Amino acid sequence: MSVKIEILDYKYGEVEGAQIISNYSFTSSADWNTGSGWSISGGAATHSGANGFLENTNVTFIEGQNYRIKYKISGRTA
């Protein structure tokens, strides 16, 4: 099996445009739906189960627009 990755555009650095995710710093659970096993506190979203979801309730995507998604995973133990 092989995988082909084609990079069409690459920009390194700060986010261009506005941050569209409300409460992206996880200061509280406001604007977030947490599924089974998820919790939000202390500036982090933590997952402790095998299933579940984490959803921001205050985001609207527009067809034809480009978006950059950046996230950090830390403290993984399994």
JOHU-V493875 format. One line per field, one symbol per residue. psi: psi as a letter, one per 20 degrees, with the letter a starting at -180 (. if undefined). Layout:
psi=???
This chain:
psi=qqppppohqpppbqppaqpioqlijlhajpjpppapiqqpqkjqpppjrhrarpppjkpoqppiqqqpppqppqjpi.
